[in-house]
C-alpha cells in the first residue's frame, strides 16, 4: 500500500495555487472552490466523486462587474471528507494557461 503524505503532494505540484472561494457547479450541484491553479482545481461539494473519473464543472467569477463562467473538465485525483462536505481535487484535462517559458 502506498500512502502519500501532504508534504509529498505539495512537492509534486508544478503550478502555483491560489486560495480562492468561487462558486462551482458540478452536474447542477453547487459547491465552492478552495484553491485553483493553471492545472487544477480543488473544490468542496455535497456530492462525492469517483477517484480517476472525468468530471465536468463550471467555475463562476466576476470580471468588470459581469458574471463569467469557466467550463472545465478534470480528472479526479483526490477525494476527501471535509466535515459534511466532500473535497475534490481535479487535474484539468487542458490547463487554463499555457506556460510561456515552454515556447
C-alpha positions in Angstrom: 0.0 0.0 0.0 1.4 3.4 -1.0 0.5 6.3 1.3 1.2 9.8 0.1 1.9 12.5 2.7 0.7 16.1 2.4 4.3 17.2 2.1 4.9 14.8 -0.8 1.7 16.0 -2.5 2.9 19.7 -2.2 6.2 18.8 -3.7 4.5 17.1 -6.7 2.7 20.3 -7.6 4.2 22.2 -10.5 1.7 25.1 -10.8 1.3 27.8 -8.1 -2.0 27.5 -6.3 -4.2 30.4 -5.3 -6.5 30.2 -2.3 -9.9 31.4 -3.5 -13.6 30.8 -2.9 -15.6 30.9 -6.1 -18.9 29.3 -6.9 -18.6 26.0 -8.7 -21.3 23.7 -10.2 -20.8 20.0 -10.8 -23.7 18.4 -12.7 -26.0 21.2 -11.3 -24.9 20.7 -7.7 -23.4 23.8 -6.2 -20.0 23.9 -4.5 -17.2 26.3 -3.7 -13.6 26.3 -4.9 -10.9 26.3 -2.2 -7.9 26.7 -4.4 -7.2 26.9 -8.1 -4.1 26.8 -10.4 -3.4 26.7 -14.1 -3.5 22.9 -13.9 -6.1 22.0 -11.3 -9.0 23.0 -9.1 -9.8 21.9 -5.5 -13.5 22.4 -4.6 -16.0 21.3 -1.9 -19.4 20.0 -2.8 -22.2 17.8 -1.4 -21.7 15.0 -4.0 -18.8 12.5 -3.8 -16.9 12.0 -7.0 -15.1 8.7 -8.0 -11.3 8.7 -7.9 -10.0 8.7 -11.5 -13.3 9.8 -13.1 -13.5 12.6 -15.6 -15.8 15.4 -14.2 -17.3 18.4 -16.0 -17.8 21.5 -13.8 -18.3 25.3 -14.1 -16.5 27.9 -12.1 -18.2 31.3 -11.8 -16.2 34.5 -11.5 -16.8 38.2 -11.9 -14.9 40.3 -14.5 -15.6 44.0 -15.0 -18.8 43.7 -13.0 -20.2 40.8 -15.1 -20.5 37.2 -14.2 -18.4 34.8 -16.3 -18.1 31.1 -16.4 -15.2 28.8 -16.9 -16.3 25.4 -18.4 -13.8 22.8 -17.1 -13.1 19.1 -17.5 -10.8 17.5 -14.9 -9.7 14.1 -13.7 -10.5 13.4 -10.1 -7.1 12.8 -8.3 -8.2 13.0 -4.7 -11.4 12.8 -2.7 -11.6 13.6 1.0 -14.3 14.1 3.6 -14.5 17.8 4.8 -17.0 17.8 7.6 -20.4 17.4 5.9 -19.0 18.2 2.5 -16.7 16.4 0.1 -13.4 17.8 -1.0 -12.5 17.0 -4.6 -9.1 17.7 -6.2 -9.1 17.7 -10.0 -6.3 17.9 -12.6 -7.5 19.8 -15.6 -7.6 17.9 -18.9 -6.4 21.2 -20.5 -4.7 23.8 -18.4 -6.2 27.3 -18.0 -3.0 29.0 -19.2 0.0 27.7 -21.2 3.5 28.0 -19.7 5.0 30.9 -21.7 8.5 29.7 -20.8 7.9 26.4 -22.7 7.5 28.2 -26.0 
